[in-house]
Amino acid sequence: MCSKRLSRLYPQSEIANINAATAALSRNELVSAERYLDMVNSNKNLPEYNNAMGILMLMKGDYESSRKY
């Protein structure tokens, strides 16, 4: 099952949203990736979240913010 579908089936699942964001990043869909990452509330210390945020910031050209992640 694809990450996007899992995120729709389990909108409260932060892991599903992080996976959907990672898939969106691989397709260069920055708006979608950011939307999925914005749905993550309590697990912002997960390495997967920080990696995805760092990559998103790099792809947006925000190199300073990417260093935080």
Backbone torsions as a table, in degrees:
resi	resn	phi	psi	omega
1	MET	NA	137.8	-175.6
2	CYS	-76.9	156.2	-176.9
3	SER	-60.6	-37.5	-179.2
4	LYS	-62.6	-42.6	179.8
5	ARG	-67.5	-41.5	178.0
6	LEU	-61.8	-39.1	178.9
7	SER	-63.6	-36.2	177.3
8	ARG	-71.6	-38.7	179.7
9	LEU	-70.7	-35.0	-177.5
10	TYR	-126.7	69.3	-175.0
11	PRO	-62.8	-21.4	179.0
12	GLN	-85.7	-9.9	-179.1
13	SER	-78.9	112.3	-178.9
14	GLU	-69.7	-32.5	177.8
15	ILE	-65.6	-42.0	178.1
16	ALA	-62.3	-39.7	179.4
17	ASN	-69.0	-37.8	177.0
18	ILE	-65.6	-42.7	178.2
19	ASN	-63.7	-40.9	178.1
20	ALA	-64.4	-38.8	178.5
21	ALA	-64.8	-42.0	178.8
22	THR	-62.8	-41.6	177.5
23	ALA	-64.3	-41.0	178.7
24	ALA	-63.8	-39.7	177.9
25	LEU	-62.4	-38.6	-179.7
26	SER	-66.9	-22.2	176.7
27	ARG	-96.9	5.8	-179.4
28	ASN	63.5	30.9	177.1
29	GLU	-97.5	81.1	-172.3
30	LEU	-67.6	-37.5	-180.0
31	VAL	-64.0	-45.3	178.5
32	SER	-64.0	-44.4	179.9
33	ALA	-58.7	-44.4	-179.5
34	GLU	-65.4	-38.3	178.9
35	ARG	-62.8	-45.0	178.3
36	TYR	-64.1	-41.5	-179.5
37	LEU	-68.7	-29.7	176.2
38	ASP	-66.5	-20.1	179.9
39	MET	-80.9	-8.3	178.2
40	VAL	-85.9	121.6	-176.8
41	ASN	-112.5	-52.1	-170.0
42	SER	-95.8	-20.5	-175.1
43	ASN	-106.0	42.9	-178.5
44	LYS	-74.0	-3.9	176.7
45	ASN	-95.9	0.2	177.0
46	LEU	-66.0	137.3	178.1
47	PRO	-58.2	-36.1	-179.6
48	GLU	-64.8	-38.5	177.7
49	TYR	-65.8	-48.2	-178.6
50	ASN	-62.9	-38.4	177.4
51	ASN	-62.9	-47.8	-179.1
52	ALA	-63.3	-41.0	178.5
53	MET	-65.3	-41.5	178.1
54	GLY	-61.8	-42.9	178.2
55	ILE	-66.0	-42.3	178.1
56	LEU	-58.6	-47.1	-179.6
57	MET	-63.5	-39.5	177.0
58	LEU	-62.2	-44.3	-178.2
59	MET	-67.5	-27.7	177.0
60	LYS	-82.0	-8.2	179.8
61	GLY	86.6	10.8	-179.8
62	ASP	-95.4	77.5	-173.2
63	TYR	-67.4	-33.5	179.7
64	GLU	-65.2	-46.2	179.0
65	SER	-66.9	-32.7	-178.2
66	SER	-64.5	-26.1	179.2
67	ARG	-66.2	-27.1	179.2
68	LYS	-65.9	-26.7	-175.4
69	TYR	-100.1	NA	NA
